Amino acid sequence: MSDDHSEPVASTSKRNTRIYCSPQWKVPEFERPENLKAAFLDESSFATLFPKYREKYLREIWPVVTKSLEPHGISCMLDLIHGSMSVRTTRKAWDPSMILKARDLIKLLSRGVPANQAIKVLDDAVFCDIIKVGNMVFSKEKFVKRRQRIVGPEGSTLKAIELLTSCYVLVQGNTVSVMGPARSLPEVRRIVTDCMRNIHPIYRIKELMIRRELAKDPKLADVSWDRFLPKYKKRNLTTAEKTAKKRAKEVKEGSGGEEENPEPGPSKGKKVKKPYTPFPPPIQPRKVDLEMETGEYWLKPQVKKAKEEKEKLRKQLDTKAQRKAEKEKMYAAPVEVAEDTAEERVLKRKAEQMERSKENKRRDKKRKVDESSEDEE
């Protein structure tokens, strides 16, 4: 058969199922029939609710939504009283699948997707998926952290997902809205669900990058890609394994400590391990036993209550006296140093002068001795 009329070539494998078709084979677009005589037998309609904060935005962009649905014979209505949007088929409708596309459109608008992006879902090659992530994690703190992982620092993770899958992804509230080709939607759903199950998106992104490079090689079309894909194992240690690991670490540290510090004695900051004994620790006496020893157990309730109040009052007085002493310390007068009198200052000055003169005489004597020794030499 010639190249102009080549047949589709199908290639399948256990893991990867792909169909390679000739570039001449194209899916014809579904257009409005010229002689449309009969309309649909029944009317189809869908409705969805939207949050209160979206009311102002929806009121502004509703003429654009109406204008985009009008060529397909779909009417839409915005109910601000009940907070709902609805779409329904009219007698001019000719595409049965367009009512489902219109349903997806109002769902995306209610989830926070901008109107210019949500209208793209009316295209035959664009599909949407709304992933509910609110009930996947019970802890609110964990949910917020894992949802932020999908976005990444400054939206880098989200941008990488969009580039690899050719999808539009919006994370808002308890849902993740995805728009793009049909084959990419399951990949995004897998990344999101795994992230909420505490598997970081970077692992799935790396796998997508490898698959993207492998798809460029036609020689690997009929080969399983398992040997090229990374395999990650999450191994949770049992209690026995954790205990064995801890003991091995303690033995290692103990042996290292003996070599460095041969002298016996406890080191600072480390707990001394008690020697093993097969006997259990002594039983601590109960509160009743202590009361029996002191004789309080046989006291009458009135006497016991009076004794407790007396003890309580004594503690209060002690605390009060302690606080009063601490407060008085703040207002205690500092110790004043008495200044020298005039006579003491004169005596001090004379003593300094005498000391200075003695020092000068000692220096002169030493200099004379040094000069005489030099002359003799």
Secondary structure, DSSP 4 states (H G I P E B T S, - for coil): --GGGPPPEEEE-SS-EEEE--TT--PPP----SS-----SS--EEEEE--GGGHHHHHHHHHHHHHHHGGGTEEEEEETTTTEEEEEE-TT---TTHHHHHHHHHHHHHTT--HHHHGGGGSTT-EEEEEE-TTS-S-HHHHHHHHHHHH-GGGHHHHHHHHHHT-EEEEETTEEEEEE-TTTHHHHHHHHHHHHTT--HHHHHHHHHHHHHHHT-GGGTTS--TTTS------PPPHHHHHHHHHHHHHHHHHHHHHH--S-SPPTTSPPPPPP-SSPPPPPPPHHHHHHHHTGGGS-HHHHHHHHHHHHHHHHHHHHHHHHHHHHHHTPPPPPPPPP-HHHHHHHHHHHHHHHHHHHHHHHHHHHHHHHHHHH-
